[in-house]
């Protein structure tokens, strides 16, 4: 029983981020763990909750400076 704007204010106050960025960060961290454990990039994308594969690749590269495939090969 909380409005969207109130939720955003609480996230900013306590976590210093937006709900969207928080979820994105958690999903990308999960994808990195899955890739470390040998999952395929597409499987890590899906299991981490990204609905769009190309968006996942773009976000991963923007956040970590390399593509998920490059990250997986570097392990």
mmCIF file of the N, C-alpha and C atoms, coordinates in Angstrom:
data_MODEL
# 
_entry.id   MODEL 
# 
loop_
_atom_site.group_PDB 
_atom_site.id 
_atom_site.type_symbol 
_atom_site.label_atom_id 
_atom_site.label_alt_id 
_atom_site.label_comp_id 
_atom_site.label_asym_id 
_atom_site.label_entity_id 
_atom_site.label_seq_id 
_atom_site.pdbx_PDB_ins_code 
_atom_site.Cartn_x 
_atom_site.Cartn_y 
_atom_site.Cartn_z 
_atom_site.occupancy 
_atom_site.B_iso_or_equiv 
_atom_site.pdbx_formal_charge 
_atom_site.auth_seq_id 
_atom_site.auth_comp_id 
_atom_site.auth_asym_id 
_atom_site.auth_atom_id 
_atom_site.pdbx_PDB_model_num 
ATOM 1   N N  . UNK A 1 1  ? 0.826  -1.188  0.000   1.00 0.00 ? 1  UNK A N  1 
ATOM 2   C CA . UNK A 1 1  ? 0.000  0.000   0.000   1.00 0.00 ? 1  UNK A CA 1 
ATOM 3   C C  . UNK A 1 1  ? 0.868  1.249   0.000   1.00 0.00 ? 1  UNK A C  1 
ATOM 4   N N  . UNK A 1 2  ? 1.671  1.343   -1.058  1.00 0.00 ? 2  UNK A N  1 
ATOM 5   C CA . UNK A 1 2  ? 2.580  2.472   -1.193  1.00 0.00 ? 2  UNK A CA 1 
ATOM 6   C C  . UNK A 1 2  ? 2.563  2.915   -2.655  1.00 0.00 ? 2  UNK A C  1 
ATOM 7   N N  . UNK A 1 3  ? 2.585  4.206   -2.856  1.00 0.00 ? 3  UNK A N  1 
ATOM 8   C CA . UNK A 1 3  ? 2.554  4.719   -4.222  1.00 0.00 ? 3  UNK A CA 1 
ATOM 9   C C  . UNK A 1 3  ? 3.924  4.564   -4.878  1.00 0.00 ? 3  UNK A C  1 
ATOM 10  N N  . UNK A 1 4  ? 3.902  4.623   -6.191  1.00 0.00 ? 4  UNK A N  1 
ATOM 11  C CA . UNK A 1 4  ? 5.143  4.517   -6.970  1.00 0.00 ? 4  UNK A CA 1 
ATOM 12  C C  . UNK A 1 4  ? 6.118  5.626   -6.587  1.00 0.00 ? 4  UNK A C  1 
ATOM 13  N N  . UNK A 1 5  ? 5.622  6.839   -6.480  1.00 0.00 ? 5  UNK A N  1 
ATOM 14  C CA . UNK A 1 5  ? 6.502  7.962   -6.147  1.00 0.00 ? 5  UNK A CA 1 
ATOM 15  C C  . UNK A 1 5  ? 7.070  7.837   -4.733  1.00 0.00 ? 5  UNK A C  1 
ATOM 16  N N  . UNK A 1 6  ? 6.272  7.332   -3.801  1.00 0.00 ? 6  UNK A N  1 
ATOM 17  C CA . UNK A 1 6  ? 6.769  7.133   -2.436  1.00 0.00 ? 6  UNK A CA 1 
ATOM 18  C C  . UNK A 1 6  ? 7.853  6.055   -2.420  1.00 0.00 ? 6  UNK A C  1 
ATOM 19  N N  . UNK A 1 7  ? 7.639  4.998   -3.175  1.00 0.00 ? 7  UNK A N  1 
ATOM 20  C CA . UNK A 1 7  ? 8.649  3.939   -3.269  1.00 0.00 ? 7  UNK A CA 1 
ATOM 21  C C  . UNK A 1 7  ? 9.962  4.494   -3.814  1.00 0.00 ? 7  UNK A C  1 
ATOM 22  N N  . UNK A 1 8  ? 9.877  5.296   -4.838  1.00 0.00 ? 8  UNK A N  1 
ATOM 23  C CA . UNK A 1 8  ? 11.084 5.907   -5.418  1.00 0.00 ? 8  UNK A CA 1 
ATOM 24  C C  . UNK A 1 8  ? 11.789 6.804   -4.410  1.00 0.00 ? 8  UNK A C  1 
ATOM 25  N N  . UNK A 1 9  ? 11.030 7.576   -3.658  1.00 0.00 ? 9  UNK A N  1 
ATOM 26  C CA . UNK A 1 9  ? 11.629 8.443   -2.635  1.00 0.00 ? 9  UNK A CA 1 
ATOM 27  C C  . UNK A 1 9  ? 12.340 7.618   -1.561  1.00 0.00 ? 9  UNK A C  1 
ATOM 28  N N  . UNK A 1 10 ? 11.711 6.522   -1.133  1.00 0.00 ? 10 UNK A N  1 
ATOM 29  C CA . UNK A 1 10 ? 12.329 5.667   -0.116  1.00 0.00 ? 10 UNK A CA 1 
ATOM 30  C C  . UNK A 1 10 ? 13.606 4.999   -0.628  1.00 0.00 ? 10 UNK A C  1 
ATOM 31  N N  . UNK A 1 11 ? 13.582 4.546   -1.886  1.00 0.00 ? 11 UNK A N  1 
ATOM 32  C CA . UNK A 1 11 ? 14.781 3.966   -2.474  1.00 0.00 ? 11 UNK A CA 1 
ATOM 33  C C  . UNK A 1 11 ? 15.913 4.993   -2.491  1.00 0.00 ? 11 UNK A C  1 
ATOM 34  N N  . UNK A 1 12 ? 15.601 6.202   -2.934  1.00 0.00 ? 12 UNK A N  1 
ATOM 35  C CA . UNK A 1 12 ? 16.616 7.267   -2.982  1.00 0.00 ? 12 UNK A CA 1 
ATOM 36  C C  . UNK A 1 12 ? 17.160 7.566   -1.589  1.00 0.00 ? 12 UNK A C  1 
ATOM 37  N N  . UNK A 1 13 ? 16.276 7.616   -0.617  1.00 0.00 ? 13 UNK A N  1 
ATOM 38  C CA . UNK A 1 13 ? 16.667 7.960   0.749   1.00 0.00 ? 13 UNK A CA 1 
ATOM 39  C C  . UNK A 1 13 ? 17.555 6.894   1.377   1.00 0.00 ? 13 UNK A C  1 
ATOM 40  N N  . UNK A 1 14 ? 17.172 5.631   1.244   1.00 0.00 ? 14 UNK A N  1 
ATOM 41  C CA . UNK A 1 14 ? 17.873 4.565   1.961   1.00 0.00 ? 14 UNK A CA 1 
ATOM 42  C C  . UNK A 1 14 ? 18.927 3.830   1.133   1.00 0.00 ? 14 UNK A C  1 
ATOM 43  N N  . UNK A 1 15 ? 18.712 3.724   -0.159  1.00 0.00 ? 15 UNK A N  1 
ATOM 44  C CA . UNK A 1 15 ? 19.643 2.971   -0.999  1.00 0.00 ? 15 UNK A CA 1 
ATOM 45  C C  . UNK A 1 15 ? 20.423 3.857   -1.970  1.00 0.00 ? 15 UNK A C  1 
ATOM 46  N N  . UNK A 1 16 ? 20.072 5.130   -2.041  1.00 0.00 ? 16 UNK A N  1 
ATOM 47  C CA . UNK A 1 16 ? 20.756 6.112   -2.882  1.00 0.00 ? 16 UNK A CA 1 
ATOM 48  C C  . UNK A 1 16 ? 20.754 5.719   -4.356  1.00 0.00 ? 16 UNK A C  1 
ATOM 49  N N  . UNK A 1 17 ? 19.659 5.115   -4.785  1.00 0.00 ? 17 UNK A N  1 
ATOM 50  C CA . UNK A 1 17 ? 19.501 4.718   -6.181  1.00 0.00 ? 17 UNK A CA 1 
ATOM 51  C C  . UNK A 1 17 ? 18.014 4.605   -6.489  1.00 0.00 ? 17 UNK A C  1 
ATOM 52  N N  . UNK A 1 18 ? 17.701 4.414   -7.748  1.00 0.00 ? 18 UNK A N  1 
ATOM 53  C CA . UNK A 1 18 ? 16.305 4.216   -8.140  1.00 0.00 ? 18 UNK A CA 1 
ATOM 54  C C  . UNK A 1 18 ? 15.966 2.729   -8.110  1.00 0.00 ? 18 UNK A C  1 
ATOM 55  N N  . UNK A 1 19 ? 14.688 2.395   -8.006  1.00 0.00 ? 19 UNK A N  1 
ATOM 56  C CA . UNK A 1 19 ? 14.314 0.975   -8.042  1.00 0.00 ? 19 UNK A CA 1 
ATOM 57  C C  . UNK A 1 19 ? 14.783 0.284   -9.329  1.00 0.00 ? 19 UNK A C  1 
ATOM 58  N N  . UNK A 1 20 ? 14.687 0.981   -10.453 1.00 0.00 ? 20 UNK A N  1 
ATOM 59  C CA . UNK A 1 20 ? 15.111 0.406   -11.734 1.00 0.00 ? 20 UNK A CA 1 
ATOM 60  C C  . UNK A 1 20 ? 16.602 0.087   -11.729 1.00 0.00 ? 20 UNK A C  1 
ATOM 61  N N  . UNK A 1 21 ? 17.409 1.033   -11.293 1.00 0.00 ? 21 UNK A N  1 
ATOM 62  C CA . UNK A 1 21 ? 18.858 0.815   -11.267 1.00 0.00 ? 21 UNK A CA 1 
ATOM 63  C C  . UNK A 1 21 ? 19.237 -0.254  -10.249 1.00 0.00 ? 21 UNK A C  1 
ATOM 64  N N  . UNK A 1 22 ? 18.532 -0.310  -9.142  1.00 0.00 ? 22 UNK A N  1 
ATOM 65  C CA . UNK A 1 22 ? 18.773 -1.338  -8.132  1.00 0.00 ? 22 UNK A CA 1 
ATOM 66  C C  . UNK A 1 22 ? 18.542 -2.733  -8.712  1.00 0.00 ? 22 UNK A C  1 
ATOM 67  N N  . UNK A 1 23 ? 17.402 -2.921  -9.371  1.00 0.00 ? 23 UNK A N  1 
ATOM 68  C CA . UNK A 1 23 ? 17.093 -4.220  -9.972  1.00 0.00 ? 23 UNK A CA 1 
ATOM 69  C C  . UNK A 1 23 ? 18.076 -4.573  -11.082 1.00 0.00 ? 23 UNK A C  1 
ATOM 70  N N  . UNK A 1 24 ? 18.427 -3.587  -11.877 1.00 0.00 ? 24 UNK A N  1 
ATOM 71  C CA . UNK A 1 24 ? 19.385 -3.794  -12.953 1.00 0.00 ? 24 UNK A CA 1 
ATOM 72  C C  . UNK A 1 24 ? 20.723 -4.273  -12.384 1.00 0.00 ? 24 UNK A C  1 
ATOM 73  N N  . UNK A 1 25 ? 21.171 -3.642  -11.311 1.00 0.00 ? 25 UNK A N  1 
ATOM 74  C CA . UNK A 1 25 ? 22.428 -4.013  -10.669 1.00 0.00 ? 25 UNK A CA 1 
ATOM 75  C C  . UNK A 1 25 ? 22.378 -5.433  -10.126 1.00 0.00 ? 25 UNK A C  1 
ATOM 76  N N  . UNK A 1 26 ? 21.284 -5.781  -9.474  1.00 0.00 ? 26 UNK A N  1 
ATOM 77  C CA . UNK A 1 26 ? 21.117 -7.139  -8.935  1.00 0.00 ? 26 UNK A CA 1 
ATOM 78  C C  . UNK A 1 26 ? 21.096 -8.174  -10.051 1.00 0.00 ? 26 UNK A C  1 
ATOM 79  N N  . UNK A 1 27 ? 20.388 -7.881  -11.128 1.00 0.00 ? 27 UNK A N  1 
ATOM 80  C CA . UNK A 1 27 ? 20.307 -8.813  -12.246 1.00 0.00 ? 27 UNK A CA 1 
ATOM 81  C C  . UNK A 1 27 ? 21.661 -9.003  -12.918 1.00 0.00 ? 27 UNK A C  1 
ATOM 82  N N  . UNK A 1 28 ? 22.403 -7.919  -13.095 1.00 0.00 ? 28 UNK A N  1 
ATOM 83  C CA . UNK A 1 28 ? 23.724 -8.026  -13.717 1.00 0.00 ? 28 UNK A CA 1 
ATOM 84  C C  . UNK A 1 28 ? 24.688 -8.800  -12.818 1.00 0.00 ? 28 UNK A C  1 
ATOM 85  N N  . UNK A 1 29 ? 24.608 -8.592  -11.517 1.00 0.00 ? 29 UNK A N  1 
ATOM 86  C CA . UNK A 1 29 ? 25.454 -9.343  -10.582 1.00 0.00 ? 29 UNK A CA 1 
ATOM 87  C C  . UNK A 1 29 ? 25.122 -10.829 -10.646 1.00 0.00 ? 29 UNK A C  1 
ATOM 88  N N  . UNK A 1 30 ? 23.841 -11.150 -10.743 1.00 0.00 ? 30 UNK A N  1 
ATOM 89  C CA . UNK A 1 30 ? 23.426 -12.552 -10.867 1.00 0.00 ? 30 UNK A CA 1 
ATOM 90  C C  . UNK A 1 30 ? 23.938 -13.147 -12.176 1.00 0.00 ? 30 UNK A C  1 
ATOM 91  N N  . UNK A 1 31 ? 23.868 -12.383 -13.251 1.00 0.00 ? 31 UNK A N  1 
ATOM 92  C CA . UNK A 1 31 ? 24.351 -12.857 -14.548 1.00 0.00 ? 31 UNK A CA 1 
ATOM 93  C C  . UNK A 1 31 ? 25.847 -13.162 -14.485 1.00 0.00 ? 31 UNK A C  1 
ATOM 94  N N  . UNK A 1 32 ? 26.611 -12.320 -13.808 1.00 0.00 ? 32 UNK A N  1 
ATOM 95  C CA . UNK A 1 32 ? 28.052 -12.576 -13.673 1.00 0.00 ? 32 UNK A CA 1 
ATOM 96  C C  . UNK A 1 32 ? 28.301 -13.891 -12.940 1.00 0.00 ? 32 UNK A C  1 
ATOM 97  N N  . UNK A 1 33 ? 27.535 -14.146 -11.895 1.00 0.00 ? 33 UNK A N  1 
ATOM 98  C CA . UNK A 1 33 ? 27.686 -15.400 -11.143 1.00 0.00 ? 33 UNK A CA 1 
ATOM 99  C C  . UNK A 1 33 ? 27.358 -16.591 -12.039 1.00 0.00 ? 33 UNK A C  1 
ATOM 100 N N  . UNK A 1 34 ? 26.282 -16.487 -12.795 1.00 0.00 ? 34 UNK A N  1 
ATOM 101 C CA . UNK A 1 34 ? 25.891 -17.576 -13.690 1.00 0.00 ? 34 UNK A CA 1 
ATOM 102 C C  . UNK A 1 34 ? 26.956 -17.828 -14.750 1.00 0.00 ? 34 UNK A C  1 
ATOM 103 N N  . UNK A 1 35 ? 27.514 -16.758 -15.293 1.00 0.00 ? 35 UNK A N  1 
ATOM 104 C CA . UNK A 1 35 ? 28.570 -16.906 -16.295 1.00 0.00 ? 35 UNK A CA 1 
ATOM 105 C C  . UNK A 1 35 ? 29.811 -17.554 -15.688 1.00 0.00 ? 35 UNK A C  1 
ATOM 106 N N  . UNK A 1 36 ? 30.146 -17.181 -14.463 1.00 0.00 ? 36 UNK A N  1 
ATOM 107 C CA . UNK A 1 36 ? 31.276 -17.813 -13.770 1.00 0.00 ? 36 UNK A CA 1 
ATOM 108 C C  . UNK A 1 36 ? 31.049 -19.302 -13.580 1.00 0.00 ? 36 UNK A C  1 
ATOM 109 N N  . UNK A 1 37 ? 29.788 -19.671 -13.384 1.00 0.00 ? 37 UNK A N  1 
ATOM 110 C CA . UNK A 1 37 ? 29.444 -21.080 -13.156 1.00 0.00 ? 37 UNK A CA 1 
ATOM 111 C C  . UNK A 1 37 ? 29.254 -21.861 -14.450 1.00 0.00 ? 37 UNK A C  1 
ATOM 112 N N  . UNK A 1 38 ? 29.591 -21.248 -15.590 1.00 0.00 ? 38 UNK A N  1 
ATOM 113 C CA . UNK A 1 38 ? 29.584 -21.972 -16.853 1.00 0.00 ? 38 UNK A CA 1 
ATOM 114 C C  . UNK A 1 38 ? 28.328 -21.883 -17.688 1.00 0.00 ? 38 UNK A C  1 
ATOM 115 N N  . UNK A 1 39 ? 27.372 -21.061 -17.295 1.00 0.00 ? 39 UNK A N  1 
ATOM 116 C CA . UNK A 1 39 ? 26.145 -20.916 -18.085 1.00 0.00 ? 39 UNK A CA 1 
ATOM 117 C C  . UNK A 1 39 ? 26.453 -20.220 -19.405 1.00 0.00 ? 39 UNK A C  1 
ATOM 118 N N  . UNK A 1 40 ? 25.655 -20.517 -20.416 1.00 0.00 ? 40 UNK A N  1 
ATOM 119 C CA . UNK A 1 40 ? 25.736 -19.795 -21.685 1.00 0.00 ? 40 UNK A CA 1 
ATOM 120 C C  . UNK A 1 40 ? 25.222 -18.386 -21.464 1.00 0.00 ? 40 UNK A C  1 
ATOM 121 N N  . UNK A 1 41 ? 25.645 -17.472 -22.321 1.00 0.00 ? 41 UNK A N  1 
ATOM 122 C CA . UNK A 1 41 ? 25.253 -16.070 -22.178 1.00 0.00 ? 41 UNK A CA 1 
ATOM 123 C C  . UNK A 1 41 ? 23.732 -15.926 -22.265 1.00 0.00 ? 41 UNK A C  1 
ATOM 124 N N  . UNK A 1 42 ? 23.113 -16.589 -23.208 1.00 0.00 ? 42 UNK A N  1 
ATOM 125 C CA . UNK A 1 42 ? 21.652 -16.486 -23.357 1.00 0.00 ? 42 UNK A CA 1 
ATOM 126 C C  . UNK A 1 42 ? 20.940 -17.026 -22.123 1.00 0.00 ? 42 UNK A C  1 
ATOM 127 N N  . UNK A 1 43 ? 21.458 -18.104 -21.541 1.00 0.00 ? 43 UNK A N  1 
ATOM 128 C CA . UNK A 1 43 ? 20.849 -18.668 -20.337 1.00 0.00 ? 43 UNK A CA 1 
ATOM 129 C C  . UNK A 1 43 ? 21.009 -17.733 -19.143 1.00 0.00 ? 43 UNK A C  1 
ATOM 130 N N  . UNK A 1 44 ? 22.191 -17.118 -19.023 1.00 0.00 ? 44 UNK A N  1 
ATOM 131 C CA . UNK A 1 44 ? 22.419 -16.155 -17.941 1.00 0.00 ? 44 UNK A CA 1 
ATOM 132 C C  . UNK A 1 44 ? 21.481 -14.963 -18.090 1.00 0.00 ? 44 UNK A C  1 
ATOM 133 N N  . UNK A 1 45 ? 21.264 -14.542 -19.308 1.00 0.00 ? 45 UNK A N  1 
ATOM 134 C CA . UNK A 1 45 ? 20.346 -13.437 -19.592 1.00 0.00 ? 45 UNK A CA 1 
ATOM 135 C C  . UNK A 1 45 ? 18.937 -13.772 -19.120 1.00 0.00 ? 45 UNK A C  1 
ATOM 136 N N  . UNK A 1 46 ? 18.441 -14.909 -19.546 1.00 0.00 ? 46 UNK A N  1 
ATOM 137 C CA . UNK A 1 46 ? 17.066 -15.312 -19.223 1.00 0.00 ? 46 UNK A CA 1 
ATOM 138 C C  . UNK A 1 46 ? 16.910 -15.570 -17.728 1.00 0.00 ? 46 UNK A C  1 
ATOM 139 N N  . UNK A 1 47 ? 17.847 -16.316 -17.144 1.00 0.00 ? 47 UNK A N  1 
ATOM 140 C CA . UNK A 1 47 ? 17.735 -16.665 -15.724 1.00 0.00 ? 47 UNK A CA 1 
ATOM 141 C C  . UNK A 1 47 ? 17.915 -15.462 -14.804 1.00 0.00 ? 47 UNK A C  1 
ATOM 142 N N  . UNK A 1 48 ? 18.521 -14.404 -15.315 1.00 0.00 ? 48 UNK A N  1 
ATOM 143 C CA . UNK A 1 48 ? 18.693 -13.191 -14.516 1.00 0.00 ? 48 UNK A CA 1 
ATOM 144 C C  . UNK A 1 48 ? 17.519 -12.236 -14.656 1.00 0.00 ? 48 UNK A C  1 
ATOM 145 N N  . UNK A 1 49 ? 16.564 -12.580 -15.505 1.00 0.00 ? 49 UNK A N  1 
ATOM 146 C CA . UNK A 1 49 ? 15.352 -11.787 -15.609 1.00 0.00 ? 49 UNK A CA 1 
ATOM 147 C C  . UNK A 1 49 ? 15.361 -10.704 -16.662 1.00 0.00 ? 49 UNK A C  1 
ATOM 148 N N  . UNK A 1 50 ? 16.295 -10.768 -17.598 1.00 0.00 ? 50 UNK A N  1 
ATOM 149 C CA . UNK A 1 50 ? 16.313 -9.790  -18.684 1.00 0.00 ? 50 UNK A CA 1 
ATOM 150 C C  . UNK A 1 50 ? 15.436 -10.285 -19.817 1.00 0.00 ? 50 UNK A C  1 
ATOM 151 N N  . UNK A 1 51 ? 14.410 -9.535  -20.184 1.00 0.00 ? 51 UNK A N  1 
ATOM 152 C CA . UNK A 1 51 ? 13.506 -9.991  -21.240 1.00 0.00 ? 51 UNK A CA 1 
ATOM 153 C C  . UNK A 1 51 ? 14.071 -9.812  -22.643 1.00 0.00 ? 51 UNK A C  1 
ATOM 154 N N  . UNK A 1 52 ? 15.095 -8.979  -22.795 1.00 0.00 ? 52 UNK A N  1 
ATOM 155 C CA . UNK A 1 52 ? 15.631 -8.666  -24.113 1.00 0.00 ? 52 UNK A CA 1 
ATOM 156 C C  . UNK A 1 52 ? 17.130 -8.936  -24.138 1.00 0.00 ? 52 UNK A C  1 
ATOM 157 N N  . UNK A 1 53 ? 17.558 -9.866  -24.975 1.00 0.00 ? 53 UNK A N  1 
ATOM 158 C CA . UNK A 1 53 ? 18.959 -10.287 -25.053 1.00 0.00 ? 53 UNK A CA 1 
ATOM 159 C C  . UNK A 1 53 ? 19.883 -9.135  -25.449 1.00 0.00 ? 53 UNK A C  1 
ATOM 160 N N  . UNK A 1 54 ? 19.505 -8.362  -26.463 1.00 0.00 ? 54 UNK A N  1 
ATOM 161 C CA . UNK A 1 54 ? 20.368 -7.277  -26.923 1.00 0.00 ? 54 UNK A CA 1 
ATOM 162 C C  . UNK A 1 54 ? 20.501 -6.184  -25.856 1.00 0.00 ? 54 UNK A C  1 
ATOM 163 N N  . UNK A 1 55 ? 19.443 -5.939  -25.120 1.00 0.00 ? 55 UNK A N  1 
ATOM 164 C CA . UNK A 1 55 ? 19.503 -4.963  -24.034 1.00 0.00 ? 55 UNK A CA 1 
ATOM 165 C C  . UNK A 1 55 ? 20.435 -5.466  -22.918 1.00 0.00 ? 55 UNK A C  1 
ATOM 166 N N  . UNK A 1 56 ? 20.382 -6.764  -22.643 1.00 0.00 ? 56 UNK A N  1 
ATOM 167 C CA . UNK A 1 56 ? 21.273 -7.360  -21.649 1.00 0.00 ? 56 UNK A CA 1 
ATOM 168 C C  . UNK A 1 56 ? 22.737 -7.167  -22.045 1.00 0.00 ? 56 UNK A C  1 
ATOM 169 N N  . UNK A 1 57 ? 23.063 -7.451  -23.302 1.00 0.00 ? 57 UNK A N  1 
ATOM 170 C CA . UNK A 1 57 ? 24.438 -7.290  -23.790 1.00 0.00 ? 57 UNK A CA 1 
ATOM 171 C C  . UNK A 1 57 ? 24.878 -5.831  -23.631 1.00 0.00 ? 57 UNK A C  1 
ATOM 172 N N  . UNK A 1 58 ? 24.008 -4.911  -24.040 1.00 0.00 ? 58 UNK A N  1 
ATOM 173 C CA . UNK A 1 58 ? 24.332 -3.481  -23.967 1.00 0.00 ? 58 UNK A CA 1 
ATOM 174 C C  . UNK A 1 58 ? 24.550 -3.028  -22.524 1.00 0.00 ? 58 UNK A C  1 
ATOM 175 N N  . UNK A 1 59 ? 23.651 -3.415  -21.627 1.00 0.00 ? 59 UNK A N  1 
ATOM 176 C CA . UNK A 1 59 ? 23.781 -3.031  -20.220 1.00 0.00 ? 59 UNK A CA 1 
ATOM 177 C C  . UNK A 1 59 ? 25.047 -3.607  -19.598 1.00 0.00 ? 59 UNK A C  1 
ATOM 178 N N  . UNK A 1 60 ? 25.315 -4.883  -19.887 1.00 0.00 ? 60 UNK A N  1 
ATOM 179 C CA . UNK A 1 60 ? 26.497 -5.546  -19.345 1.00 0.00 ? 60 UNK A CA 1 
ATOM 180 C C  . UNK A 1 60 ? 27.760 -4.818  -19.805 1.00 0.00 ? 60 UNK A C  1 
ATOM 181 N N  . UNK A 1 61 ? 27.829 -4.511  -21.092 1.00 0.00 ? 61 UNK A N  1 
ATOM 182 C CA . UNK A 1 61 ? 29.011 -3.828  -21.634 1.00 0.00 ? 61 UNK A CA 1 
ATOM 183 C C  . UNK A 1 61 ? 29.156 -2.420  -21.069 1.00 0.00 ? 61 UNK A C  1 
ATOM 184 N N  . UNK A 1 62 ? 28.048 -1.707  -20.940 1.00 0.00 ? 62 UNK A N  1 
ATOM 185 C CA . UNK A 1 62 ? 28.105 -0.359  -20.368 1.00 0.00 ? 62 UNK A CA 1 
ATOM 186 C C  . UNK A 1 62 ? 28.569 -0.381  -18.917 1.00 0.00 ? 62 UNK A C  1 
ATOM 187 N N  . UNK A 1 63 ? 28.130 -1.379  -18.163 1.00 0.00 ? 63 UNK A N  1 
ATOM 188 C CA . UNK A 1 63 ? 28.442 -1.452  -16.742 1.00 0.00 ? 63 UNK A CA 1 
ATOM 189 C C  . UNK A 1 63 ? 29.860 -1.971  -16.479 1.00 0.00 ? 63 UNK A C  1 
ATOM 190 N N  . UNK A 1 64 ? 30.282 -2.992  -17.240 1.00 0.00 ? 64 UNK A N  1 
ATOM 191 C CA . UNK A 1 64 ? 31.545 -3.656  -16.940 1.00 0.00 ? 64 UNK A CA 1 
ATOM 192 C C  . UNK A 1 64 ? 32.645 -3.433  -17.982 1.00 0.00 ? 64 UNK A C  1 
ATOM 193 N N  . UNK A 1 65 ? 32.311 -2.806  -19.100 1.00 0.00 ? 65 UNK A N  1 
ATOM 194 C CA . UNK A 1 65 ? 33.326 -2.486  -20.103 1.00 0.00 ? 65 UNK A CA 1 
ATOM 195 C C  . UNK A 1 65 ? 33.641 -3.611  -21.074 1.00 0.00 ? 65 UNK A C  1 
ATOM 196 N N  . UNK A 1 66 ? 33.050 -4.774  -20.892 1.00 0.00 ? 66 UNK A N  1 
ATOM 197 C CA . UNK A 1 66 ? 33.225 -5.897  -21.806 1.00 0.00 ? 66 UNK A CA 1 
ATOM 198 C C  . UNK A 1 66 ? 31.884 -6.596  -21.992 1.00 0.00 ? 66 UNK A C  1 
ATOM 199 N N  . UNK A 1 67 ? 31.779 -7.349  -23.068 1.00 0.00 ? 67 UNK A N  1 
ATOM 200 C CA . UNK A 1 67 ? 30.538 -8.089  -23.306 1.00 0.00 ? 67 UNK A CA 1 
ATOM 201 C C  . UNK A 1 67 ? 30.484 -9.298  -22.393 1.00 0.00 ? 67 UNK A C  1 
ATOM 202 N N  . UNK A 1 68 ? 29.299 -9.862  -22.192 1.00 0.00 ? 68 UNK A N  1 
ATOM 203 C CA . UNK A 1 68 ? 29.204 -11.066 -21.365 1.00 0.00 ? 68 UNK A CA 1 
ATOM 204 C C  . UNK A 1 68 ? 30.059 -12.213 -21.881 1.00 0.00 ? 68 UNK A C  1 
ATOM 205 N N  . UNK A 1 69 ? 30.133 -12.356 -23.202 1.00 0.00 ? 69 UNK A N  1 
ATOM 206 C CA . UNK A 1 69 ? 30.938 -13.412 -23.793 1.00 0.00 ? 69 UNK A CA 1 
ATOM 207 C C  . UNK A 1 69 ? 32.425 -13.192 -23.502 1.00 0.00 ? 69 UNK A C  1 
ATOM 208 N N  . UNK A 1 70 ? 32.884 -11.959 -23.608 1.00 0.00 ? 70 UNK A N  1 
ATOM 209 C CA . UNK A 1 70 ? 34.281 -11.645 -23.270 1.00 0.00 ? 70 UNK A CA 1 
ATOM 210 C C  . UNK A 1 70 ? 34.548 -11.907 -21.794 1.00 0.00 ? 70 UNK A C  1 
ATOM 211 N N  . UNK A 1 71 ? 33.597 -11.565 -20.961 1.00 0.00 ? 71 UNK A N  1 
ATOM 212 C CA . UNK A 1 71 ? 33.737 -11.816 -19.524 1.00 0.00 ? 71 UNK A CA 1 
ATOM 213 C C  . UNK A 1 71 ? 33.863 -13.311 -19.246 1.00 0.00 ? 71 UNK A C  1 
ATOM 214 N N  . UNK A 1 72 ? 32.997 -14.087 -19.884 1.00 0.00 ? 72 UNK A N  1 
ATOM 215 C CA . UNK A 1 72 ? 33.008 -15.536 -19.689 1.00 0.00 ? 72 UNK A CA 1 
ATOM 216 C C  . UNK A 1 72 ? 34.334 -16.135 -20.137 1.00 0.00 ? 72 UNK A C  1 
ATOM 217 N N  . UNK A 1 73 ? 34.850 -15.677 -21.277 1.00 0.00 ? 73 UNK A N  1 
ATOM 218 C CA . UNK A 1 73 ? 36.122 -16.199 -21.804 1.00 0.00 ? 73 UNK A CA 1 
ATOM 219 C C  . UNK A 1 73 ? 37.308 -15.794 -20.936 1.00 0.00 ? 73 UNK A C  1 
ATOM 220 N N  . UNK A 1 74 ? 37.188 -14.690 -20.214 1.00 0.00 ? 74 UNK A N  1 
ATOM 221 C CA . UNK A 1 74 ? 38.309 -14.211 -19.385 1.00 0.00 ? 74 UNK A CA 1 
ATOM 222 C C  . UNK A 1 74 ? 38.444 -14.961 -18.057 1.00 0.00 ? 74 UNK A C  1 
ATOM 223 N N  . UNK A 1 75 ? 37.484 -15.809 -17.750 1.00 0.00 ? 75 UNK A N  1 
ATOM 224 C CA . UNK A 1 75 ? 37.515 -16.521 -16.461 1.00 0.00 ? 75 UNK A CA 1 
ATOM 225 C C  . UNK A 1 75 ? 38.426 -17.722 -16.510 1.00 0.00 ? 75 UNK A C  1 
# 
